[in-house]
Amino acid sequence: MTDSAAVGPLLAIGGAEDKFRDRLILRKFVELSGGPDARLTILPTASGLRDAGQRYLGIFEEFGAKSAHVLQVRTREQAFDADYVEQIRASTGVFMTGGNQVRIAAILGGSDVGNALAEAHQRGAVVAGTSAGASVMTGIMVAGGEYGRTPRANLARMAPGLGLIGDAIIDQHFRERDRVARLMTMVSYNPGLLGLGIDEDTAALIHADGCIEVLGAGTVLFVDGQSMVSNVHSRRGGTPLNITNATVHFLTSGSRFDLHTRTPYPSFR
């Protein structure tokens, strides 16, 4: 069995995190990764932009990390590079940028770099991801979909993610892109999943013991589908769904949620 005390935390960020003022979420990542002893790797695999990781590199160096590197894993071939694998293994924190989560999964899934990332996390390394980098953390991830206020069977596409956390599915840019219906639809496909909808400049810090802590300026919507009943199995296309008995919680910074008991602990500060 895995020693939960050794497993590192996951920091799932809803995108557009503050990079210019207090930078609370990014600062927390460096702190969790060891502060002045942090050895950080930035993975811009999700992005098609060559300089996607450079801004984070400057921020992490400014925060005093011992070392920080951008690892340009942009092809499936590079995901088996032995030097890249060693870079991940030596890291106390790995940060995945935004872009396209399907790109991350298709390049890293089942590769030596992807396996090294999972192993580093099991040994205690912090894994953070923003936007696409957050969604790809789960075993089943959102792979795309439509906007809309009404749950529909075709509102979301799902695909295998990296599997760093099970029994959850994460959507991002949540309130800003009106994705409540999309998250409800995804949970209806498997009510055993816990849905997390994370606003921009907001993060869910997922500890190894199952405690999820909310950080940042917005909210995380938790969708507990354990008692959910829906007709998604008999609907096709754009037909609206019936969804009943879903339990939802909007939690703000300082609040916590127990992943195992599905219990919220809201902060009223």
N, C-alpha and C positions, 0 to 999 in steps of 0.2 A: 504493500500500500504506500501511497505517496504521503510523505510527511508534510502536512499542511503548513507547519511552521516554517518550512524551507521554501515554499512556493512564493514567488514574488507577487506583488499586486498588479492589477491591470488598471490603467487610467484611460477610460473611454471618453473622448472629448467630442462635443457636438459640432465642432467646426468653428471657424472665425473667432478663435480664442484671442484674448487681448495680448498683443505683441508689443505695445508701445507705452503702457502706463504701469499699473501695478504688476501685470503679468503673473497673477496669482497661480494660475493652473500650470504654466510652464515652469515657474519657480518650484512648485510642489513636485513636479517630475524630477528635477535635478536634486532636490532635497531627499526624496525617497530613494534615488539612485546612489546616494552616498555623499551629496554635497561636494566638498572639496576633494573627495576621493572618487567621485563619479567618473566612470569611463563609459562614454555615451556613443551610440551609433545611431545615425539618422538614416532611415530607409525611405527614399522618395519614389519607390517602385510604383506607387499608385498614379503618379503624375507623369505626363508627357513632357514636362518642362525640365530642361537640363539643370536649371539652377533652383529647383524646387526646395532643396534642403538647406540652401545657403543662409537664409534668414534665421532658421532655427540654430544653425551652427554658431552664428554670431551671438545670439541670445544666450545659448548655453555656455559659451566661453565667457561672456560677460558675467554670468552668474558664478563663475569660478570653478567649473567642472575641471577635474584633473586632465581629461582629454575628451575630445569630441571629433567625430569623423562622419562625413557623408559617404555612405556605401552605395555606389551606383549599380544596384542589381536591377537591370532593365530587360534582361532576356532570360529565357529558360536555361540557356547554356551557362550564363553567369551565376545562376542559382546553385550550381554545382562546383563553383570555384573554391578550391581548398583554402586560399587566403581569405576569402570572404567568410567562410565558415569559421575560421579562427578568430576573425574580427568580432563576430557575433558571440562566440564562446567567451571572449575576454571582456565583454561588456557587462556593466552593472545596470544599464538602462538602454532600451531600444525604443526609438520614436518613429512611428510610421506616419508619413504625411498624408494629406488628402489627395483626392483625384478620383480614381475608379477602383472600387473594391474588387471587381471581377478581375482586373488586371493583376492586383496583388495575389489573389488566390490562384490564378492561372500560372503565374510565374513562380511563386514560392511554394504552393501546395505540394507536399510530398517530395520536395527537393532537399538537398543537403543543408542549404541555408535555412529553409523553412523548419526542418527538423532541429537544427541548431538553435533556432529561436525558441521553439517549444521546450527544448532541454534547458536552455539558459533560464527561462521563466520558471521551470520546475526547480531549478537550483537557487532561485531567489532574485533573479534579475527582474527589474520593473519593465513592463511592456506598456507603452502608451501609443495611442493612435488618435488622430483627429479626423473627423468626417469619415471618409472611406476607410481610414486606418482604424477607426472605432468599429465600424460595422463588420469588418473582416475578422474580428476577434472570435466571433461565435462559431459554433459548429454548423448551424444553418444561418445564413446571412441574407439580408435583403440585397438583391442583385439589380434592382431597378424597379420601375413602376410609374404609375400615373399619379397626378394630384387629384384631390377630390374630397368632398366633405362626407360622402356616403360610402360605407364599406361595400365593396364589390369583389367578386371572385377574381377579376382580372386586374385589380388595382396594384398588385405587387408581384414581382418575380423574385424567386428565392433560389439559392444555390449553396453548395458547401463552402464554408469559410475555413479559417485556420484551426478552429476548434480549441482555442485557448480557454474558453469557457463554454460549458454545456448548459442546456436547459434555459437558454436565453436567446433573444434576438434583439439587435440594437439598430435603431434608426436615428438619424442625426439631422442637423439643420431643422429641428423638429417643428417648433412653433412657427418659425420664419417661413417654412415651406408647406405649412398646413398638412402635416402627415399623420394626424390622429387616425383618420379612417384607414390609412395604409397599414399602420401598426396593428389596429384592431383586426384587420383582415388577415394579417400574417399570423397572429396568435390564434385566430379561429381555425387555421389549417392544422394546428397542433396545440391544443389548449394547455399542454404540459409546459410549454415555453413561457418564460417570463418576458414580457415586452418592455424594453426601455426606450423611451423617446427623449432624446437629449437635445435641449436647446443650444443655440450658439453661445459661445463664451461660457459654457457650463460643462461639467464633467461628472461622470460616475466613477468613483474610486472603489474598485472591487477588490476587497481583501481576501486572502486565502481561506479565512474562516467563514466566508459567506456574507460578511457585513459589507454593505454598499454605502458609501458616504457621498453626499452631493456637495459639489464645490462650484463656485462661480456665480454669474450674474442672473441666470435664468432658473428654469426648473427641469427636473427629470420626471416624465410621466411613466409610472409603473403600471403595466397591465397584467393582472393576475388572472389567468384564464382557467384555473383549476376547476371552477364550477361553471364555466362558460358552456352555453348551448347555442349552436348555430346551424344553419342549413347550407353551409358552404359546400358540403359534399354533393348537393343536388342542384347547384347553381352553376351557370356557365356565363362567360363573357361579362357584360356590363350590368347584369341583373343585380339589384340591391340585395343585401343579405339581411336576414334576421340574426341578431346577436343579443343574447340575454345572459344575465347573471355574471357578467364580467365585473371584476373589482378593479377600480382604478384609484391611483394616488398621485397627486401632484406634490412633489417635494422640492424644497428650496435648499440653499446652501446651509450646511450645518446639520441637516436632517440625515437620518440613516434608514436603511432597509435591510431586514434579515432575509437573505436569499433562501435559506433553508425553511424557515417557518412562514415566509411571505408576510412578515409583520413590519409595518412602517413605524418609525420613531421620529415624528416631525419635530423640527426645531421651531420655537416660537420667539426666537430672539428678535 
